[in-house]
Amino acid sequence: MNNWSAEAWRRVVESSPEGIVICDAAARDCPVLFVNSAFADMCGFPAAALLGTNLRMLQGTDRDQEARTRLREALERGEPARVLVRNYRPDGTLFWNEMVVQPVRSPAGQLTHFIGYHRDASERLKAAERMPAGLPTWLREDRLTGLHSRAYFEELLQRDWVLAQRDSHEIGLTLFDIDDLGAYNDKFDRSAGDACIRRVARVVGAAYKRRGDLVGRWEGGTFAVLTQGEAADKATQYAEVVSRRVRDLLMHHPTAGAGRYVTMSAGIASLVPPRALPLEGLLKACRTALKRAKKNGKDGIVNAEAGDFH
């Protein structure tokens, strides 16, 4: 194998049914040095149009993808990455690019190249979407934050609610909401608001790592957390930790009142669910508690009262 010529290796790579791209890791913006025919066919661009470019061109204006952020961070660290991104062909048609990127280093350990292996996952995802049992994997993640999507969170919440009713164990729901996010967007623009949401999401996600904890993005700057058993009893304590850590981020918010930093309000609803109570009762109680927290001046935590569940 060691006496193979460069041309022999090139023929092997060209014959691969999987798209292969080699980028220069040492150059600014990691330009493409080589693409095989399978990749050119998949993305619809001739190889000559891709050489010397950065593959972000394939995302067009669709830049707000959590997978892009994870990929960029991995490349900056010189680490492998596996992501699923939305790409677009020259005629504007969307295809889902499932890629695995591997760093290549010199014998001295210096990062020299990135090799990407690419597959068009569009048909596989469409088939998964048609499956009746649960959401397909790619719909389970909120693309802005990387947390569970609302649809997937609701699916899991319904499952765990039924189990809590059957087994008579406590279940808790917390809704966190970034205070005055609309004013923040108006002041700094939507992209800054999205960056704020991502930072807060990392704080919320990092605070709930116990078995049975579920964290999702509900909508906008609202996050939902499901806790169970003993953890539900301590929901207020956990929420206080999250609120303090968000304040400690010291994200400037000029219209946020005396504090002048981004804060969060939280509503909490916990109970051992009776068989006759629908899940909507838990959601209603949690939303009501969150509204009270907002009315109380924001940057606070309120627990639902017994009457809020009905």
Protein Blocks (a to p, Z undefined) as FASTA:
>chain_A
ZZpcfklmmmmmmmpmbdcddddfkbghiiafbdcfklmmmnopafklmgopafklmnmm
mlbcfklmmmmmmmmnopacddddddddfkopacdddddddddddfkopafbdcdddddf
klmmmmmmmpmghpafklmpcfklopacfklmmmmmmmmmmmmmmnopacdddddddehk
lmmmmmnojklmmmmmmmmmmmmmmmmmcghiacddfbhjbccdddehjllmmmmmmmmm
mmmmmmmnopacfknojnopacdddddddddddfklcfklmmmmmmmmmmmmmmnngaia
cdddfklmZZ
